[in-house]
């Protein structure tokens, strides 16, 4: 009995993921039943009709958007997918948890599918190319599809040895549920003890969690869709990646997507001082206080290589 119990506990902390199935055995198309929680998030945003708004609730939503977007852009993307800086296991777990609360699945799933995208960008195998599958599939359809549910362990040899990340990845859906409960409780407590803020549990839940999460999701998804369709190209690359200022502002710097595809391992996406990259600015601050270190630089020789003649 004891050995069975230990085996059960150990199973939660070890990478017991299914191996890659044969291509002809993969179920394809949108998993409508499994997508219900994500779709309900969008419907819950309509709750603003009943809960109204307050300056505090809107501000909370904006701040929570920024914090969780940073978890996605800095850690899910630049750290877990590209190793563009170093962080210890405690801080990487904390920021991974924040990213997970944005309801974009676990850090290992996210990093693996992004690495897959860089290998197959805009060619057969890319799971979200607007060139191949159109705008709507590249924006949102792919994340709801059966074939993209699996965590692609073949890309994760560097991360599977960390049990805390494996555990977080396995229970990724529980994190936004817990986050929603905490936001609801916070709003209720503020209603009781700080009524001057003009908010309550349901209002803070709608603004601070549902609206903030949906906006964070679609801003992130727009890098796959809009940033492969609209914007400028500085580098001559065999893909459709583009630089887009609006997307860069909304995603804290990720909109400089043509830059990123040119040199993915650097900690910065804005290659020049005028290219707004809030994620990089925050990483610089965190590096000064020791939370992250060894930010991967952008050498001038790489920055200036393969530039299109009319690019700036």
C-alpha positions in Angstrom: 0.0 0.0 0.0 2.8 2.4 0.9 4.7 1.7 -2.3 1.5 2.3 -4.3 0.9 5.6 -2.6 4.4 6.7 -3.2 4.1 5.7 -6.8 0.9 7.7 -7.2 2.5 10.8 -5.7 5.6 10.4 -7.8 3.4 10.1 -10.9 2.2 13.7 -10.4 5.8 15.0 -10.4 7.2 13.0 -13.3 6.8 13.6 -17.0 4.4 10.7 -17.8 3.3 12.3 -21.0 2.1 10.2 -24.0 4.7 9.7 -26.7 4.0 11.3 -30.1 1.3 9.3 -31.8 1.4 8.3 -35.5 0.2 11.1 -37.7 -2.7 9.0 -39.1 -3.9 8.3 -35.5 -4.2 12.0 -34.4 -7.8 13.2 -34.1 -8.1 16.6 -35.8 -10.6 19.5 -35.8 -11.9 21.7 -33.0 -12.7 20.0 -29.7 -15.9 21.9 -29.0 -16.6 20.1 -25.7 -13.1 20.6 -24.4 -13.2 24.3 -25.5 -16.3 25.1 -23.4 -14.3 26.7 -20.5 -12.4 29.0 -22.9 -15.6 30.0 -24.7 -17.4 30.6 -21.4 -14.7 33.1 -20.5 -15.8 35.2 -23.5 -19.5 35.0 -22.5 -18.7 36.0 -18.9 -17.3 39.3 -20.2 -20.9 40.3 -21.0 -21.4 40.3 -17.2 -20.2 43.9 -17.3 -23.8 44.8 -18.2 -24.9 43.7 -14.7 -21.9 44.5 -12.5 -21.1 47.9 -14.0 -17.6 49.4 -13.7 -15.5 51.4 -11.3 -12.1 53.1 -11.8 -10.6 50.6 -9.4 -11.9 47.6 -11.3 -10.7 48.8 -14.6 -7.3 49.7 -13.2 -7.1 46.3 -11.5 -7.9 44.7 -14.9 -5.2 46.7 -16.7 -2.5 46.0 -14.0 -3.4 42.3 -13.9 -3.2 42.2 -17.7 0.3 43.7 -17.6 1.5 41.3 -14.9 0.2 38.2 -16.6 1.2 39.3 -20.0 4.8 39.7 -18.6 4.5 36.1 -17.3 3.7 35.0 -20.9 6.2 37.1 -22.8 9.2 37.0 -20.5 9.0 33.5 -19.1 6.7 31.4 -21.2 8.3 32.8 -24.4 11.7 34.3 -23.9 12.8 32.0 -21.0 11.1 28.6 -21.4 11.0 28.6 -25.2 14.3 30.4 -26.0 16.5 30.5 -22.9 17.2 34.1 -23.5 18.2 34.7 -19.9 18.7 32.8 -16.7 16.5 32.5 -13.6 16.5 30.2 -10.6 13.7 27.6 -10.1 11.8 29.6 -7.5 11.4 32.7 -9.6 10.8 30.8 -12.8 8.0 28.9 -11.1 6.4 32.0 -9.7 6.3 33.7 -13.1 5.2 30.5 -14.8 2.3 30.4 -12.4 1.4 33.9 -13.3 1.6 33.0 -17.0 -0.6 29.9 -16.3 -3.2 32.1 -14.7 -3.7 33.8 -18.1 -5.4 30.6 -19.3 -2.9 29.8 -22.1 -2.2 26.3 -20.7 1.0 25.2 -19.1 4.6 26.5 -19.6 5.9 23.3 -21.1 3.0 22.9 -23.5 3.4 26.6 -24.5 7.2 26.4 -25.0 7.0 23.2 -26.9 4.5 24.4 -29.4 6.4 27.6 -29.9 9.6 25.8 -30.6 7.6 23.7 -33.1 6.4 26.9 -34.7 10.0 28.2 -35.2 11.0 25.0 -36.9 8.0 24.9 -39.3 7.2 28.6 -39.7 4.8 29.0 -42.6 5.4 25.6 -44.0 3.6 22.3 -43.7 3.6 21.4 -40.0 3.1 24.9 -38.6 0.1 24.7 -36.4 -0.9 28.4 -36.7 0.2 29.9 -40.0 -2.3 32.4 -41.5 -0.5 31.8 -44.9 -1.5 28.1 -44.8 -4.7 28.0 -42.7 -6.1 31.5 -42.8 -6.6 34.2 -40.2 -9.2 32.6 -37.9 -7.4 29.3 -37.6 -4.1 31.0 -36.9 -5.7 33.3 -34.4 -7.8 31.0 -32.3 -8.9 27.8 -34.1 -5.5 26.0 -33.6 -5.6 26.3 -29.8 -9.0 24.7 -29.6 -8.1 21.8 -31.9 -7.7 18.1 -30.8 -4.3 17.8 -32.5 -2.7 20.6 -30.5 -3.8 19.4 -27.0 -0.7 17.2 -26.5 2.4 18.5 -24.8 5.1 17.9 -27.4 7.7 16.3 -25.1 10.0 15.8 -28.0 10.9 19.5 -27.7 11.3 19.6 -23.9 14.4 17.6 -22.9 15.7 20.6 -21.1 12.7 21.2 -18.9 11.2 17.8 -18.2 13.6 17.2 -15.3 12.0 19.9 -13.3 9.0 18.3 -11.4 7.5 21.6 -10.4 7.1 22.6 -14.0 5.7 19.2 -14.9 3.2 19.5 -12.1 2.1 23.0 -13.2 1.8 21.8 -16.7 -0.4 18.9 -15.7 -2.7 21.0 -13.6 -2.7 24.1 -15.8 -6.5 24.5 -15.8 -6.6 24.6 -12.0 -4.5 27.7 -11.9 -7.0 30.1 -13.6 -9.8 28.6 -11.5 -7.8 29.4 -8.3 -7.0 32.8 -9.6 -10.6 33.6 -10.3 -11.6 32.5 -6.8 -8.9 34.8 -5.3 -10.0 37.8 -7.5 -13.6 37.2 -6.4 -12.6 37.0 -2.8 -10.5 40.2 -3.1 -13.4 42.1 -4.6 -15.7 40.9 -1.8 -13.2 42.0 0.9 -12.7 45.4 -0.7 -16.5 45.8 -0.8 -16.6 45.2 3.0 -13.5 47.0 4.2 -12.9 49.6 1.5 -16.3 50.6 0.1 -14.9 53.9 -1.2 -13.3 52.0 -4.0 -16.7 51.3 -5.4 -16.1 47.7 -6.3 -17.3 44.2 -5.1 -16.7 40.6 -5.8 -18.7 40.1 -9.0 -17.5 43.3 -10.6 -13.8 42.6 -9.9 -14.2 39.1 -11.2 -15.7 40.3 -14.5 -13.2 43.1 -15.0 -10.1 41.8 -13.2 -10.3 38.2 -14.3 -12.6 37.5 -17.3 -12.1 40.7 -19.4 -8.4 40.9 -18.5 -7.8 37.2 -19.4 -9.7 37.4 -22.7 -7.8 40.5 -23.7 -4.5 38.9 -22.7 -5.3 35.8 -24.7 -6.3 37.6 -27.9 -3.3 39.9 -27.7 -1.0 36.9 -27.5 -2.9 35.1 -30.3 -2.5 38.2 -32.5 1.2 37.6 -32.8 0.4 34.3 -34.6 -2.2 35.9 -36.9 -1.9 39.7 -37.3 1.9 39.8 -36.9 2.2 37.4 -39.8 -0.1 39.5 -42.0 0.3 43.2 -41.2 3.4 45.3 -40.6 6.8 45.9 -41.9 9.7 43.6 -42.6 13.3 44.5 -41.7 14.9 41.1 -42.4 14.8 38.9 -45.4 13.4 35.7 -43.9 11.7 32.7 -45.5 8.5 33.4 -43.5 5.8 36.0 -43.2 6.8 37.5 -39.8 6.4 41.2 -39.5 7.0 44.1 -37.1 3.9 45.8 -35.8 4.0 48.7 -33.4 0.4 48.3 -32.1 1.0 44.6 -31.4 4.3 45.5 -29.7 2.5 47.9 -27.3 -0.3 45.4 -26.6 2.1 42.5 -26.0 4.8 44.3 -24.2 7.3 44.0 -27.1 6.3 40.8 -28.8 5.0 42.7 -31.8 8.5 43.1 -33.2 8.0 39.6 -34.6 10.2 39.9 -37.7 13.0 40.9 -35.4 12.3 37.9 -33.2 12.3 35.4 -36.0 15.6 36.9 -37.2 17.3 36.2 -33.8 15.1 34.4 -31.4 17.6 33.8 -28.6 18.1 37.4 -27.5 16.3 38.7 -24.5 15.1 41.7 -26.5 12.5 41.9 -29.3 12.8 45.6 -30.0 16.2 45.8 -31.7 16.5 49.6 -31.6 15.9 52.2 -28.9 12.7 53.5 -30.6 11.1 50.0 -30.7 9.0 49.7 -27.5 9.8 46.5 -25.6 8.3 46.7 -22.1 9.2 43.0 -21.5 12.9 43.8 -22.0 12.7 46.9 -19.9 11.3 44.8 -17.0 13.9 42.1 -17.5 16.6 44.8 -17.2 15.1 45.9 -13.9 14.8 42.4 -12.6 18.4 41.7 -13.6 19.5 44.7 -11.5 17.9 43.2 -8.4 19.1 39.7 -9.1 15.8 38.0 -10.0 17.1 37.2 -13.5 20.6 37.3 -14.9 22.7 36.8 -18.0 20.3 38.5 -20.4 21.3 37.3 -23.9 22.6 40.2 -25.9 22.0 41.3 -29.5 25.3 41.5 -31.3 25.5 44.4 -33.8 26.7 42.0 -36.5 23.6 39.9 -36.2 21.3 42.9 -35.9 22.6 44.2 -39.2 22.7 40.9 -41.1 20.2 40.1 -43.9 18.5 43.5 -43.6 16.2 44.4 -46.5 17.5 47.4 -48.5 14.5 49.7 -47.6 14.3 48.6 -43.9 15.1 51.0 -41.1 
